[in-house]
């Protein structure tokens, strides 16, 4: 399912979108707020500059917003319709879930954003 050359490989493995070999983030997954979104400046393998232009990752906020809305709707439907919680309990559960997956959303939105603009180039080695 996740093979080199596919966007899903880069997204779920946290690899460079161009070569799918170098790491995108400086640190493995963590809940440390100072390390969550730290990126390497360039790919260690192909040299791709991750900050393509100043403020490039501001666009990732829109991706993060879309992910947050999708998770919120899913949690609301599950808690209200399937579990049968009250409206207040459903909203509280939404906030709890969003708080827990915030680091995942931040990382995922950045790597999704850069994968929209950078194409995979097979390594010539």
C-alpha positions, 0 to 999 in steps of 0.5 A: 500500500505504501510504496516509494513513488506514492504520495501516501508513502511520503505522508505516512512515513514522514519522508521527503516528498521529492526523494522519499528517503530523507526525513521530513521532521527533525524529531520522531513523533512527540508531544513536546510542543517545541519539537512537534513541527520542527523540520529539517531545512533541506533533505539530507538525501536530495537537498530539497529545500523544505521552506520553498518560500517565506511563510510557505507553511501558512497554507498548512493552516487550511489543511489543519482546519479541514482535518479538524472539521472532519474529526469534529464532525466524525466524533460528534456523529459517533458520540451523539448518534451511536453512543447516545451522549448528550449534546454537551457531552458530545462537545466535551468529547470533541474538545478532548479528542482534538486536544489529544490529536493536535500534534498529529494534525499539525504534523500531518497538515504540514506534510500534506501541504508540501506534498501538494506542491512537490512531485516525486523524482526517482533517485538516479543512483 
